[in-house]
Amino acid sequence: MPLDLSPLATAPRLLIKAELEPLQGKRFQPTGFPNLGHAVFAAPDGRGRMILVESAQSMANRLETLCWNETADDWQPPLSGLPLVKVVNADGEPLTNSVLEAHRLNSPYILEGKDKTVFDLLKAELAAMEEGRVDLRKLARVVLKLDTNALLHGLFLAKKDLAGGRLRLPRALSSFIEAEDVREAVSGGVKNDSVSPSGDAAKGFGNVPFAREEWVAKHIFAYFNLDLQQIRAFGLGVTVETLLVVLALYKIRRFLEGSLRLRTACDLGLAGDPRVTAPKDFALPPLAELEAALPGLIRAVAAEGLFNDPPALTVTWRK
């Protein structure tokens, strides 16, 4: 069945909410932050506490990772043909790529090595922005050509010699997971050393008791926000806009229907069908329909000459 995206034609945002639950038991392990620990906050209605289960920055990277087949070192099949930058070491072996790098094209393995292929290309393509206002449409066109997924993920080219470090694209697709009405579930254990129970713990010997803190919640929700207005503002044409929307929906579906084992003690599953909260007359398409639509859309954008040719640009990492 052809995808019907017409309800999104004039909507400013696509908002999706999905309830999750622990696959086994009731406890879960939320994300933690250095010098902060778990992000616990008071519910805005004054009833109980909430906790951040997964941050926006972590979710952005998770949504990218599921697009990549680590074993094949290539896109998942429906995404074949999308542009990206691959990085190999001096022996030509795969090292990383712009999809997996946290800072995308701004990765030091892409811009800071002796191979200046991408840096020189960006410098040339974006030379007109060295002074004056940043042309976001032009920047979006260049990013579409080199690393299409970054238009959804967001990008900050934080280098002074690229328009003074002012080249930024906000996330078009953002997501986070938070839990409501939470309580601590405290437990603990002992690391046993049957050889030297009283040994020096600082050196890894001895019995070492430890405390462990997990959480339970009345509800856990994953939220997704696709900024349709921003995608249209790129000015890249209807075909590109459709590709970006379908690509975003594919990421959301794959995340929700794939493994939601976010960390060792945080293995979640869907507690019901994902719900589109805006616009109300749109339903999240099945994964199979999105997978069927993507190859044709990728070929159509390539035919418009908007992708790098070949779409995978390879650079060699040398310090």
N, C-alpha and C positions, 0 to 999 in steps of 0.2 A: 504494500500500500504506500503511495507517495506520501512523503511527510507534509503535513499541513502546518506551516509556520505563520499563517496569516494573522492569528491572534497577537503575534509579537510585532507586527509591522509598525505600529506607532507606540507601543508600550515603552516606557523609559527603563524599566527593570523587569527581569524575570526572577521571581523569588520562589525558592523551593525549601520545604521543611520536611525532614524525615526523622521519625522516631527510631531510636536504636535501643538495644538492650544487651546485657552480657549474655554470651552464648551459653555459659554454664554458671550456676550460682547467681549471686546478686552483686558481687564486688567488682570493681574495676580500678585500674591504675591511671589516673589522669596525667597529663603532661606536667613537667616541673621545669623550673627556671633557676639558673645559678643565682645564689644569694637571695632567692625568693621562695623557692620550693613550689608547692602547689599554689595555683592562682585561685584563691577562695575569695568570694565577695558576697555582700549582702544582696538578697533579692530586692529589686526596686519597689516591690509592693510591701516590703517590710516583713514578709513571711518566709523565714528560713534563710538558708544560705545556698549559693550556687558555686559551681566550680568550672573552670575552663578545662575541657577534656582534650581538645586539640586546637592549637592556635591557627590564625589565618596564614601565617608564614609557613608553618609546617604543612597545612592542608594544600597550599599552592604547590609545594614540592611533591606531595603525595599524588596530586592529580597529574603531574607531569610524569612521574615514575611509572604509573600504570599504562602510559602510552608506549613504553619501551620494552622490547623483548631482550632481556639480558643475555639469554643463551645464544640467540641469533645475532646479537649486537646490531639490532635493526628495529625499525618501527614495528608495532603490532600491525598485522596484515592490512586492516582497513585504512591505515594512515600512510601506507607506502607512497612515496612521491612527495611528501612534505619536506620542505627545506630544513636543514640543520647544519651545524658545524661540528664535524667529527675531529677529535684530537688523537693523534697517534704519537708514540714515543719514537726515539731515534732509530729504533729497529723496525718501525712500521707497525708495531703492535697497538691495538686499541687501548687508549688511556682513559678518555672520558668524552663527553660531547655536550653541546649547548642545551640539550633537553634535560640532562641530569645535573648539570652544574647549578648550584644554588643561585648564582648571579648571572646565569644565562650567557649572553654574548659578552658580558662584562667579566667573565671568568678570567683569572690570571693566566690559565693555561691556554687561553685563546688570544689574549691581548698583550701579555707581558713577556712572552718568549721571544727568541730570535726570529721566529717565523712571523713576519708582520703582514701576512696576507689579509687577514680580516681587519686589522687596524688600518692598513693603508686603504682598504676598500671603504671603510666607514669614514675615514678622513676625507677621501675624495667625494663620496656621495653626500656628505653632510657639511662640506666646506662653506656653503652659503650661510651656515648658522653660527659661524665663529663669533659674529657680532649681531646684535639686534635680537628680536624675538625668535624663539624656537618655533619652527614650522612643524607642528605635531603631525600634520598630514604627510609631509615629506618623510619624517622620521618613521611613521607607521609603514609607509611604502617600502622603506629600506629594510625594516625589521621583517615585514612580510616576505621579502625576497630571500632573507638569510636564515630566519629562525621564526617561522610562522607562529608556533605555539607561544612565543613570548608576547604576542599581542594580547593573549588572554592572561598569561602569567604576570605580565608587567615587567618593566626593564628600567634600570638606572645605569647609564653609562657614566660612571663616576670618575672620569679622567679629564684632567685640566686641558689636555691637548685635543680633546674632542668637545668643541664648543664650550670650553671652560667648565666642563662637568655639569652642564645644565640639561642634558638630554634624558628625559624621564617619560615613561609611559606608565600611568597607574594601572593596577590590576583591573582587567575587565571582568574576570571571573574570580570571585573571592568566596571563601567558605570558612566555617569554624564549627566546632562541636562544643556544646556546653550542657551541663547537667543541673537539674533543678531539685531543690529540697534535699540537699546532700548531708550525709553524716559520715564521720570517720569510722572505719572498720580496722581497728588496731590489732595487730598480731605480732609475732616475732619468732625467733628460732635461735639455734646455736650452730656455729661452724665448729665441728668436732675435730680434734686431733688425737687419735687413739695412741699415737706414739709418744707425744710430749704434750699432755693436756695443759701443763703450766708453762709451756714454752713462750718465747718472746713474740707477742702478737704483732709487734711492729715489723717483724721480719717474716710474718706469715705463719708462725707456729702457734700452738696452743688452742684451747677452746675459746671461742669468741661469741658471746651472746649478742644478739642484735634485735632491734625493734623494727617493725614493718608497718607502714600506714597505707591502707587502701581506702576506698570510699564506696558507699552505696547511695543510690539516688532514686527519687520517685519517678523522674523522667530524664532521659538523655536525648537531645535533639541535635541533628546535623542540619546546618543552614547553608544554602547556596544562593549567591547573588550574582546574576549576570547583567552587567551594565550594557543594555542594548543601545542606549543613547550614545555611549562612548564608541561602540563599534560602528554606528552609523556616522559618527563625527570623524572617523578615520578617512572617510571620503574615498574608499577603495572600490566602490561599486557593489551592486546587488549580489553578484556571484561570490565575492569575497565575504560579504556580510553573512550570506547564507552558510558558507563554509565555516566561518568562525562560530556561528550559533550552533550548528550541528556538532562541531568539534567539542564545544563546551558541554553540550548535552551528553555526548559520548563519554566524556570524562566523568561526569556526574553519575551516569548510569553504571559505568564500569566500577567506580568507587563503591557505590552502594551495593552492587551485586557481586563484588569480588570479596577478597579476604579483608575483613575489617579488624585484623589483629594489629592494632596500632603499636603495641609494645607487649612485653612478656606477659603481663597480667592485665591486659586490656584487649580482650577478644570480643568484639561486638557483632551483632547481626541486626537486620531490619526487623522492627516490631510491627510493621504495617507498610502499606503502599506509600511511597513519597507523595507529598501533597504540594501542588502548586498554589501558592498563596497570592500571587499576582503575576500576570493577569488571570483572573478567575476562569476565563473561558479557554485556557490552554491546559493540556495534559502532557506530562513527560512521556515522550514516545518510548516504545520498547527498544532495548539495546539492539536487537536484530535489525530493526528498521534504520537505526542510526548507522550501523555497520554497513548496511546495504547502500546507503546514500553517500557515504564519504568518498569512496574511490572516484565516482563520477564528478563530484564537486572538486576534488583535487585535480583531476584531469582538466576540468573546465578552467580553473584559475591558471593552471600551467599554460593552457592554450592561449590565455590572454597575455602571456609573456611576463607575468608578475612574479614568477619564481626564479631563483638562481638556476642556471643550466650548466652542469647537472645540479639537482637539488641538494645533494650532500657535498658540502665543501670541506675538504680535509686540510688540516694544518698539523705541523709537526712541533711537538713541545721540546724545546731545547732552552735551558736557562741562559 
